[in-house]
């Protein structure tokens, strides 16, 4: 189990290396357009899987660099979701091999990995929601779907992202851009 958690953390670090985390490279108009598009595209996922929309939009901003990363712009993959055994899973339509960085306790190195490709951005949000809602380690977060801040804290505590400030960064984005406005109280798991 511990090795699996370490492998997942390594995959997340690698995905962040591919997707980029810079948020300053987009103009205010591009940022607003990304937020509005993401808010519209995340709604079906929030309704179906229960992940607060504000959390998913903030994660998409952080993990895709406002949708400007190569993975986001070329494959509509906003979360660095990888293909397992070169299989895209139930929502993605294909896999693409891209350069990335992998890290473990001994350091980081450059390599290539297979990432999911989506037909539309809405599918990236759906796959993200499916992943969180069906992964046992994130179950505690779903006790807090009405409190987006607590939800992301619990997701982070469960091992999503290795950055010790990850939850703080997501909460800052949710506050800075009033992403809470996208949350629905009707979401279900």
C-alpha positions as CSV (number, residue, x, y, z in Angstrom):
1,X,0.0,0.0,0.0
2,X,2.8,2.4,0.9
3,X,4.6,1.7,-2.4
4,X,1.3,2.4,-4.3
5,X,0.9,5.8,-2.5
6,X,4.5,6.7,-3.3
7,X,3.9,5.7,-6.9
8,X,0.8,7.9,-7.0
9,X,2.7,10.8,-5.5
10,X,5.5,10.4,-8.0
11,X,2.9,10.4,-10.8
12,X,1.4,13.6,-9.5
13,X,4.8,15.4,-9.2
14,X,5.5,14.2,-12.8
15,X,2.2,15.5,-14.0
16,X,2.8,18.8,-12.5
17,X,6.2,19.0,-14.2
18,X,4.5,18.4,-17.5
19,X,1.5,20.5,-17.0
20,X,3.3,23.4,-15.4
21,X,2.1,25.4,-12.5
22,X,2.7,28.9,-13.5
23,X,-0.3,31.1,-13.1
24,X,1.2,34.5,-14.0
25,X,1.6,33.8,-17.8
26,X,-2.0,34.4,-18.7
27,X,-3.5,37.9,-19.2
28,X,-6.4,38.9,-17.1
29,X,-8.7,38.5,-20.1
30,X,-7.3,35.0,-20.7
31,X,-7.7,34.1,-17.0
32,X,-11.3,35.3,-17.0
33,X,-12.1,33.3,-20.1
34,X,-10.5,30.2,-18.7
35,X,-12.5,30.6,-15.4
36,X,-15.8,31.1,-17.2
37,X,-15.2,28.1,-19.6
38,X,-14.0,25.9,-16.7
39,X,-17.0,26.9,-14.6
40,X,-19.3,25.9,-17.3
41,X,-17.4,22.6,-18.2
42,X,-17.1,21.4,-14.6
43,X,-20.9,21.6,-13.7
44,X,-21.8,18.1,-15.0
45,X,-18.9,16.5,-13.2
46,X,-19.8,18.3,-9.9
47,X,-23.3,17.1,-10.2
48,X,-22.3,13.5,-11.0
49,X,-19.3,13.0,-8.7
50,X,-19.7,15.6,-6.0
51,X,-16.3,17.3,-6.2
52,X,-16.9,21.0,-5.5
53,X,-16.6,23.0,-8.7
54,X,-14.4,25.6,-7.1
55,X,-11.9,23.0,-6.1
56,X,-11.7,21.5,-9.6
57,X,-11.5,24.8,-11.3
58,X,-8.7,26.0,-9.0
59,X,-6.8,22.7,-9.5
60,X,-7.2,23.1,-13.3
61,X,-5.8,26.6,-13.1
62,X,-2.8,25.5,-11.0
63,X,-2.1,22.2,-12.7
64,X,-2.5,23.4,-16.3
65,X,-1.1,27.0,-16.0
66,X,-4.5,28.5,-17.0
67,X,-4.9,25.8,-19.7
68,X,-1.6,26.9,-21.4
69,X,0.5,23.8,-20.7
70,X,1.3,21.6,-23.7
71,X,-0.8,18.8,-22.1
72,X,-3.8,21.0,-21.6
73,X,-3.7,22.8,-24.9
74,X,-2.9,19.7,-27.0
75,X,-4.8,17.0,-25.1
76,X,-7.4,18.9,-23.1
77,X,-5.9,17.2,-20.0
78,X,-6.1,19.8,-17.2
79,X,-5.0,17.6,-14.4
80,X,-2.0,15.6,-15.7
81,X,-4.0,12.4,-15.6
82,X,-1.9,9.5,-16.8
83,X,-2.7,6.4,-18.8
84,X,-2.3,3.2,-16.8
85,X,-0.7,0.5,-19.0
86,X,-1.3,2.8,-22.0
87,X,-5.0,2.5,-21.5
88,X,-6.9,5.8,-21.4
89,X,-9.6,4.6,-19.0
90,X,-13.3,5.0,-19.2
91,X,-13.5,8.7,-20.2
92,X,-10.4,9.6,-22.2
93,X,-10.2,8.7,-25.8
94,X,-6.4,8.1,-26.3
95,X,-3.0,8.3,-24.7
96,X,-0.1,10.5,-25.7
97,X,3.6,10.1,-24.8
98,X,5.2,13.3,-23.5
99,X,8.4,14.3,-21.7
100,X,8.1,14.6,-18.0
101,X,10.0,14.5,-14.8
102,X,9.7,11.7,-12.3
103,X,10.9,12.1,-8.6
104,X,11.5,9.8,-5.7
105,X,13.4,10.1,-2.4
106,X,16.7,9.9,-4.3
107,X,15.9,12.8,-6.7
108,X,14.3,13.6,-10.0
109,X,15.0,12.7,-13.6
110,X,13.6,13.3,-17.0
111,X,11.7,10.6,-18.8
112,X,8.6,10.1,-20.9
113,X,5.1,9.0,-19.7
114,X,1.7,8.3,-21.3
115,X,-1.0,10.9,-20.5
116,X,-4.7,10.8,-21.2
117,X,-6.2,12.7,-24.2
118,X,-9.8,14.0,-24.1
119,X,-12.2,15.0,-26.8
120,X,-13.3,18.0,-24.8
121,X,-12.3,19.8,-21.6
122,X,-15.6,18.7,-19.9
123,X,-14.3,15.1,-20.1
124,X,-11.1,16.1,-18.3
125,X,-13.2,17.4,-15.4
126,X,-15.3,14.3,-15.5
127,X,-12.3,12.0,-15.3
128,X,-10.9,14.1,-12.4
129,X,-14.2,13.8,-10.5
130,X,-14.4,10.1,-11.2
131,X,-10.8,9.6,-10.0
132,X,-11.4,11.4,-6.7
133,X,-14.8,9.9,-6.0
134,X,-13.8,6.3,-6.6
135,X,-10.4,6.4,-4.9
136,X,-10.9,5.1,-1.3
137,X,-8.2,7.3,0.1
138,X,-10.2,10.5,-0.7
139,X,-13.4,9.2,0.9
140,X,-13.1,11.5,3.9
141,X,-13.0,14.6,1.7
142,X,-16.5,13.7,0.4
143,X,-17.8,14.3,4.0
144,X,-17.1,18.0,3.2
145,X,-18.5,18.6,-0.2
146,X,-20.4,21.7,1.1
147,X,-17.1,23.2,2.4
148,X,-14.7,23.5,-0.5
149,X,-11.8,24.6,1.7
150,X,-12.1,21.6,3.9
151,X,-12.6,19.3,0.9
152,X,-9.3,20.3,-0.6
153,X,-7.5,20.1,2.7
154,X,-8.7,16.5,3.1
155,X,-7.8,15.6,-0.5
156,X,-4.3,17.0,0.1
157,X,-4.0,15.2,3.5
158,X,-4.9,12.0,1.7
159,X,-1.8,12.4,-0.5
160,X,-2.9,14.4,-3.5
161,X,0.1,16.5,-4.5
162,X,3.5,16.6,-2.8
163,X,3.7,20.4,-2.4
164,X,3.2,21.1,1.3
165,X,1.4,24.3,0.3
166,X,-0.9,22.7,-2.3
167,X,-4.2,23.1,-0.4
168,X,-3.3,26.7,0.6
169,X,-2.6,27.5,-3.1
170,X,-6.0,26.0,-4.2
171,X,-7.8,27.9,-1.4
172,X,-6.0,31.2,-2.4
173,X,-7.1,30.7,-6.0
174,X,-10.7,29.9,-4.9
175,X,-10.8,33.2,-2.9
176,X,-8.9,35.4,-5.3
177,X,-11.2,34.5,-8.3
178,X,-14.4,33.9,-6.3
179,X,-14.6,30.3,-7.7
180,X,-17.0,29.4,-4.9
181,X,-19.7,30.8,-7.1
182,X,-19.6,27.7,-9.3
183,X,-20.4,25.3,-6.4
184,X,-23.7,23.6,-6.4
185,X,-25.5,22.5,-3.2
186,X,-27.2,19.8,-5.4
187,X,-24.1,17.7,-6.0
188,X,-24.2,14.1,-5.1
189,X,-21.7,11.2,-4.9
